[in-house]
Amino acid sequence: MALLSSGERAVVERAGAEPMLDQVLSWAAFNSGSRNLGGLERMADLLVDAFAALPGLIRLERPASVKSVDGAGRSIDLEHGRHLHLTVRPTAPVQLLLTGHMDTVYGADHAFQETAWLEDGVLGGPGVADMKGGLAVMLAALKAVEHSKLADRIGYEVVINSDEEVGSPASAALLAQAAQGKRAALTYEPAALPDGTLAGARPGSGNFDFVIKGRSAHAGRNPEEGRNAVVAASELALRLSMSKTPGLSINPAKIDGGGPNNVVPDRAILRVNFRPRTTDDQEIASRLIAKALDETAAAHDVFIEAHGGFGRPPKPLSEEAEALFGLVKKAGEDLGQVIGWQPSGGVCDGNNIAACGVPVVDTMGVRGGKIHSMEEYLIVESLAERAALSALTIMRLATEGA
């Protein structure tokens, strides 16, 4: 702390003193799974109440229209919750974007619904790290910065979406709009490792639903007249899985379809996730998909429809992003925190923001671990640590080049 100015020190101390643990406990008590629309609406109201402590215009944005494929292969409308959007000082000289998500991977019927102390200073619970802890950190940092003499130099937008855990299909356009003209972005996913390591480069991600249409027939009397969609879907899964490269992981995740044992199934849906490391790998993936579909359709005399796409572009570590990571690292050093970063196989809204040409550090949230499992936990002391880190980072972005 010796290297901080008096103004920086005051902001850092204020950020760390915010009641973040109480907020996490309160927010984690409400289920806000991505498909729990009622829970998301309640969570959105709680966040509006909390973020109303900041100046500016706050509103709940309607989700964009999203199509999906159901278990029968039909295209259907998929509902999502509303997104919180806060705009503060849009004409200030330094414009920043801060993002997070209110949804979790734990549905309303999931067994993991309550918080519990795992040991002294370690809180377990649904979403405590990913990312209700991160939302508390973001808010604490912004409230502290608002008391700084530099506040008038800083304008920002906050987007807290309701669908990040399912790929942000209903908020991608809002994120892209909010990213326009921003100097930098901070996203509050939990740290990549429990020691606070940040995630650097990330692959992209694409989710596809392949609807295979065959022909039904009696399994005993005239099976040769049928075209087995389940068999074709299985072969397509194998073709795709065997097409992976060092820069492209392919995960056939689920096959829906079939029926009675005495009927050749005429419909199946194969659901696949692709993770291309670079934009070149994404182009390779597109060609591999087209080839696999053509070969499978020809081999089994079936028709295949492809739905979906690459919703998360690959996120390489650009020069501008490295400079932002360096600024965060220096802020950490001046706070006595060791900050490093490494590539991650995961994806998040940081991918979408980086694709807009805005440098982003997307793991500014808490230290914790075992996210997306019933063992998810938050290291409580990291709330104050990471709030201080964010507050100091924002302050230094405000004075950079001034």
Buried (B, 14 or more C-beta within 10 A) or exposed (E): EEEBEEBBBBBBBBBBEBEBBEBBBBBBBBBBBBBBBEBBBBBBBBBBEBBEEBEBEBEBBEBBEBEBBEEEBEEEEBEBBBBBBBBBBEEBEBBBBBBBBBBBBBBEEBEBBEBEEEEEEBBBBBBBBBBBBBBBBBBBBBBBBBEBEBBEBBBBBBBBBBBBBBBBBBBBBBBBEBBEEBBBBBBBBBBBBBEBBBBBBBBBBBBBBBBBBBBBBEBEEEEEEBBBBBBBBBBBBEBBBEBBEEBBBBBBEEBBBBEEEEBBBBBBBBBBBBBBBBBEBBEBBBEBBEEBBEEBBEEBEBBBBEBBEBBBBBBBBBEBBEEBBEBBBBBBEBBEBEBBBEBBEBBBBBBBBBBBEBBBBBBBBBBBBEBEEEEBBBBBEBBBBBBBBBBBBBBBBBBEEE
